[in-house]
């Protein structure tokens, strides 16, 4: 879908030409583009401020039906995310106006010392790709449609250097869109078994081995925590294992994703206002599955294992109860303080199983785990927990690079006291409401053995109610670009 072109701007035939405009500095060398920008800035309603947009129809200088100008703001503040957002906004506007193609003009003028053109190209390619998505397959009439092709205009030298990077961006962004589609899918169409099969099928198309463990196999493995959470549903739980293993693999990275296909809260039933969006409680699973597939397509040199517990947390006469005691895969007993703290239970079995069976050098779990993390960090930043400072730094830096931001959170040892139980080895919640995200992360840390581990709580950024610069309302696919970037950094770390 994404292509590079070095055809001179005045020769490009397209329905929509998209030009990013800096508020106080010319960032384009092309005399044709500069003339168009001056024309746009001469209109009172457009100053090049961030979030400003302007459309000109059939200007004489180019062979485009329309030219869209998207403001970037002041030159001193320019960063890759500004260009990612500008590309996304431009493509979204083009989708409303046309059904064919669009061409984005990559700036080639003075971008400042901190913005490499390769980074600029990657950011604009990501924004364009991620914006060109219509997550509404259930509507009888589609008001907008994805563009058939998007071209990025740049000089021939940068185009040659960027072809390999563009293939990687294509794979990672397609993974992000796949994750969005899985998350947006209604719960009645993604029971644990259905979702496991959908993900397995997608993985096998890219040469990834996929194994689905049903409830009988989970019973044989004594995964009491997963089985307890799934006991109240008519749809039994599954454990999906995706295994990308290239020849001469340089170690193993394991990804574990929370997959609650619908979370009613169990007997601690969620109230109206909280329960309606609980089809998204498998966003961690979607991010992990899509990341394994994307890294396989890219051709990562390390073995990447994705372990995805899938359950439906429902209410019935078979549902697990507050006060029950369950035994996890590693033998630890857990007193249930709240059935709505179910994500950490299924992750407990999955983490312990992954650490024992695959002995990975690094293990990262991703989950829409706690509302407390949303209270702490809001809806755009994930919580990052790890006792390993170098790993924490790798993930935090990866988040900055792709603008899937993570904020390091503490794991204080004395908070472990909050998980003590009089009847079992531990409880699944603390005695009070405070520090919930920390307590949940500390709970998970009891099931990782000695494995290098990080936990990413994506409860906030997994879903947006309003359209964003390069995303429609609904699932964001947060975590796919983050994990792929972190895996690449960890791969370089091994060299």
Secondary structure, DSSP 8 states (H G I E B T S, - for coil): -EEEE-S-GGG-EEEEEEEEEESSS-----HHHHHHHHHHHTSTT----TT-EEEEES-TTSEEEEEEEEEEE-GGG--HHHHHHHHHHHHHHHHHH-SSEEEEE---S---TT--HHHHHHHHHHHHHHHS----TT-SS-S----SEEEEE--HHHHHHHHHHHHHHHHHHHHHHHHHHHHHS-GGG--HHHHHHHHHHHHHTTT-EEEEE-HHHHHHTT-HHHHHHHTTSSS--EEEEEEE--TT--SEEEEEEEEEEEE--TTS---TTTSTTGGGTTHHHHHHHHHHHHHHHHT-SSEEEEEEEEEEE--STTS--TT-EEE-TTS-EEE-S-TT--HHHHHHHHHHHHHHHH--SEEEEEE---HHHHHHH-SS-EEEE-S-HHHHHHHHHHHHHHT--EEE----GGGGGGG--SSSSEESS-SSSTTHHHHHHHHHHTTSTT-EEEEEE-TTTTEESS-BTTB-SEE--TTHHHHHHHHHHHHHHH-
